[in-house]
Amino acid sequence: MQVVQALEENLLGQGKINTVQVGIAALVTDASSYVRVTVGANGMVVLTQAFTSSEEAVEIALYEGAATGGTPNVVVNRNQNYPPENSIGFLVGATYTPGTPILKTVFRAGTTGNNASLVINAENSKLYLKANTAYVIGIKNLAGQAADIGMSLTFRETVNGI
């Protein structure tokens, strides 16, 4: 655990910890939006995940598989002294026919009309994605009305298998 922590602190100092933020405006009830994630030769470690919604219920799912289309999303380096350096791409608004998800969760506000949020930020909750693999993040509005949904991921490439 200390080796990984030291590695990540070093990578942050080198400008190799990145953040991507996605905003989806007015996603209608029971509709889904898809984000293509293309992982390069080094693999990917998702360090933190944060999701917000202007309404009470959202489903997040991760699929392995190729999607088409989408608009490239900006990746921001956590150390602004360096440009983003990674082989991981994000395209928002992709076309995808969902199959069986690898992971799926629903987050709720608890009462109708309230905002919902989910933050995953723990050492034992990192998500390791395979090298040279296409993934799709599905975001589905389960609320009774349109919702503005946000997603923020902090990530790095895999280094020496960790």
N, C-alpha and C positions, 0 to 999 in steps of 0.2 A: 504494500500500500504506500509506504514512504517513497519507494522508487518511482512509482507512477506519479505521485504528488510532485516530486522533484522534477521529473520529466516535464510535467505540464507547466510548472512555474518557469522552467527553462524555455519551453516553447512559447509561452506568453511573452517572455522577454525578447524572443527572436521574432515576434510578430506572426506566429503560426497558430494562434487560437483565433477563430473567426466566428462571426455572428451573422445569421441571416434572419430577416424579419419579413413576414408576409402579412398583408392586410387584405381581407376579403369584405367588400362592402355589400350590404343588403342581400345576403344569401337567403333565398326564400325558404319557407318551411319544407322540410324533407328533401331539399336539394343538397348536392355535394359539390365540392370544389376539389380539384386534385393538383398536387404539387409533384412534379417529376424531380427525382433526386438521382443524379448520375455519380456514382462513386468511382474514382479512378484507381490506379494501380496500387495505391497505398492503403486502401481501406479507410474507414471513417469511424470516429468515436464521437457520439453525441454526448456532450457533457451536461448540458442543461436543456430543459424543454419548458416553455411557458405558452399557455393558450389562454385567450380571453374571449368573452362573448358579451354582446350587449343584451342578450337574452338568456333564458334559464337553462338550456340544455344543448350540448354539442357532443357528437361522436367523433373520435379521432381514430383512424386505422392506418396501419402500415402494411403495404403489400410489396412483395418482390415481383417485379415484372416491368415490362416496358410500356410507357405511355407515349402519346404523340402530341405534338404541338406545345403550346405554352409560351409565355413571355419570360425571358431571362430575368432573374431577380438579383439584386445587388448583394454581394457578400462583403461584410465590413470586417476589417482586421481589428482585433481588440487592442493592438498596439499601433497607434496611428503614425509611428515613426517608420513603418514598413507598409508596402503594398500587400494586399491579400495574395498569398501564395498557396494554392491548393489545386487539386485536380477534381474537385467536387463541384457539380453544377446544380442549380435550382431553377426550374421553370414553372411559373405559376399559371393556372388556368389550363392545364393539360387535359387531353381527352383520354379517358381510361374506362374500361369495363371491369369493375371490381370482381375479384375471385375470392379466395379464402385469405383473410388477413393473417399476417404473422403476429401482430399485436393489435389489440383494440381496447379502447376505454371510452366511457361516457362520463362527462363531468356535468354536474348540475348545480344550480344556485340554491336549490331547496324550496324556493317559492316562485310562483309565476311572476314574471315581470322584473325579476332581479337579474343582475349581471352574474355570469358564471366565470370562474377562472380555475386553472389547474397549473401548478408549478411542480416540476420534477427536477430536483437539484440535490442529489445525494450520491455519494461515492459508489454505493452498491446499486445505483439505478442507471448507470451509464449504458448506452446502447451501442453495441459494436456492429457495424455494417460491413459486409464482405467487399473485398476489392473487386473492381471491374464488374460491378453489378448495378442493375437499374432497380430503383425502388420508387414507390408512389405513396405519398401521404394523402389520405382521404380525409376531408373535413366535412361533416354532415350536420346541418342545422336540424335539431330535433324539437325546437321551440315552435310555438303556435303562430309565430309571425317572423318576418324577415329579421336577420341578425347581422351585425357587423362583427367579424371574427378576426382575431389576430393570432399569429404564431411567431415565436422567437426561438431559435435554436442556436446554442453555442456549441461549436464542434472543432475537431482537429482531425488531421490525418493520422492513421496508425503509424507508429514509429517502432521498427524492430519487433513487430508482432504485438505491441502493447499500445 
